[in-house]
Amino acid sequence: IPTQKWLAEHFPDFIKKNEWPASSPDLNPLDYNIWSILESRVNAEAHNSVESLKRAITEAFESLDQEMINRANDDWPRRLNAVIAANGGHFE
């Protein structure tokens, strides 16, 4: 609740949690961009222990390029408009 209140006070146009589409990977930069990059980096080699997997996840996350993250976030308004144009349906 404190986060929602802060967003309402500082960003009145921010979409409220009850207005956000449920399970919408098209509108989540992590889902439509970043997870696939992390997954490919983490799975580039087999892991024989949980520690090896944890280390690979940490290294992959820390090596993410900030500009790539910014581009994924900057693409969000276009994706939102595409979801609206598709009436919440699939788009490419």
Protein Blocks (a to p, Z undefined) as FASTA:
>chain_A
ZZmmmmmmmmmmbccfklpcghifklgmklmmmmmmmmmmmmmpccfbfklmmmmmmmmm
mmpcfklmmmmmmmmmmmmmmmmmnnopacZZ
